[in-house]
Amino acid sequence: MFRYYAILILSISITIISIGYLCYIFIEKWKKGKRYRIPLKQTVSSFLGLLIFGFFLVLYGQDLPDVLSHQPTKYEGKCEVEIISGKGAHLEANFGEHYIRFDNFDYSHVQQGNYYCKVEYYPHSEEGYSLKLYQSKGGKEVEVK
């Protein structure tokens, strides 16, 4: 859940900063008229920041009521577990149409492979809340922590 809050806070911050900077530029242009030159590099980067992080804000904001009320969506079925290493290390439970992300440190004993999974997650951001793995449907539960 740390990743969810971090992306949400980052998205809110950059979206507000981008909107503020773009408003500042257009107010200056309106005040000074033709003699004010709009700084193209900063304006384009602010506009791109607004588009990219505005998208994440909308995406992650849709799950905010469910996150605050602790009401994740439940899903179960055959899945493939992948461990992604590197800077953005995380664990993914792939159901075909869903790629649900979990923090690695919460599931340190999990091995990559095919399992029967029961997950609780937030559908818009596909951030995982809880994960239970079984060797097969109705089989023995696999230790994940």
C-alpha positions in Angstrom: 0.0 0.0 0.0 3.0 2.3 0.4 3.3 2.4 -3.4 -0.3 3.5 -3.8 0.0 6.4 -1.3 3.4 7.5 -2.7 2.0 7.6 -6.3 -1.1 9.4 -5.2 0.7 12.1 -3.2 3.3 12.5 -6.0 0.5 12.9 -8.6 -1.4 15.4 -6.5 1.8 17.5 -5.9 3.0 17.5 -9.5 -0.4 18.2 -10.9 -0.9 21.2 -8.5 2.6 22.5 -9.3 2.0 22.1 -13.1 -1.3 23.9 -13.0 0.1 26.7 -10.8 3.1 27.2 -13.2 0.9 27.2 -16.3 -1.5 29.7 -14.7 1.5 31.9 -13.8 2.8 31.8 -17.4 -0.5 32.7 -18.9 -1.2 35.5 -16.3 2.2 37.0 -17.1 1.5 36.8 -20.8 -1.9 38.4 -20.3 -0.3 41.2 -18.2 2.7 42.0 -20.3 1.3 41.2 -23.7 3.5 40.8 -26.7 6.7 41.7 -25.0 6.5 38.7 -22.7 8.1 35.6 -24.2 6.7 32.3 -22.9 9.5 30.0 -21.8 8.9 27.1 -24.1 10.9 24.4 -22.4 9.4 25.0 -18.9 5.9 25.3 -20.4 6.1 22.0 -22.3 7.5 20.2 -19.3 4.8 21.5 -17.1 2.1 20.5 -19.6 3.6 17.0 -19.9 3.8 16.8 -16.1 0.1 17.8 -15.9 -0.9 15.2 -18.5 1.1 12.3 -17.1 0.5 12.9 -13.4 -3.0 14.0 -14.0 -3.7 10.6 -15.6 -2.2 8.9 -12.5 -4.2 11.1 -10.2 -7.5 10.2 -11.9 -6.6 6.5 -12.0 -5.5 6.2 -8.4 -8.1 8.7 -7.2 -10.9 6.4 -8.3 -9.7 3.8 -5.8 -9.4 6.3 -2.9 -12.8 5.7 -1.4 -12.3 1.9 -1.3 -8.7 2.4 0.1 -9.9 4.7 2.9 -12.8 2.4 3.8 -10.6 -0.8 3.5 -13.0 -2.4 0.9 -10.8 -4.1 -1.7 -12.2 -6.1 -4.6 -11.8 -9.9 -4.3 -10.7 -12.1 -7.1 -9.5 -15.7 -7.4 -8.3 -18.1 -10.0 -5.3 -19.5 -11.7 -2.4 -17.0 -11.8 1.2 -16.7 -12.6 3.4 -15.1 -10.0 6.3 -13.0 -11.3 9.0 -11.3 -9.1 10.2 -8.1 -10.7 13.6 -7.1 -9.4 15.6 -3.8 -9.7 14.7 -0.3 -8.7 10.9 -0.7 -8.8 11.0 -4.2 -7.4 7.6 -5.8 -6.7 5.6 -9.0 -7.1 2.9 -9.4 -9.7 0.0 -11.9 -9.8 -1.0 -12.2 -13.5 -4.5 -13.4 -14.2 -4.4 -12.7 -17.9 -6.6 -9.6 -17.8 -5.3 -8.4 -14.4 -1.7 -7.6 -13.4 -2.0 -7.0 -9.6 1.1 -5.6 -7.9 2.3 -6.3 -4.4 5.3 -5.0 -2.4 8.2 -7.5 -2.3 8.9 -7.2 1.4 5.4 -8.3 2.3 5.8 -11.6 0.4 9.4 -12.6 0.9 9.0 -16.4 0.7 7.1 -16.5 -2.6 8.7 -18.2 -5.6 7.8 -17.5 -9.2 5.5 -20.0 -10.7 1.9 -20.9 -11.4 -0.6 -21.0 -8.5 -4.2 -20.8 -7.6 -4.5 -17.3 -6.1 -7.0 -15.5 -3.9 -6.3 -11.7 -4.0 -7.8 -8.6 -2.6 -7.0 -5.5 -4.7 -8.1 -2.1 -5.9 -9.3 -2.5 -9.5 -8.4 0.9 -11.1 -4.8 1.1 -9.9 -4.4 -2.8 -9.6 -2.6 -2.4 -6.3 -2.8 -5.5 -4.2 -4.1 -5.6 -0.7 -3.7 -9.2 0.2 -2.5 -12.4 -1.5 -3.0 -16.1 -0.7 -1.4 -18.7 -2.9 -2.4 -22.4 -3.2 -0.6 -25.2 -5.0 -3.9 -25.9 -6.8 -7.6 -25.2 -6.4 -8.5 -26.7 -3.0 -4.9 -27.6 -2.4 -2.4 -26.7 0.3 -1.8 -23.0 1.0 1.8 -21.8 0.2 3.7 -19.8 2.8 4.1 -16.3 1.6 5.6 -14.3 4.5 
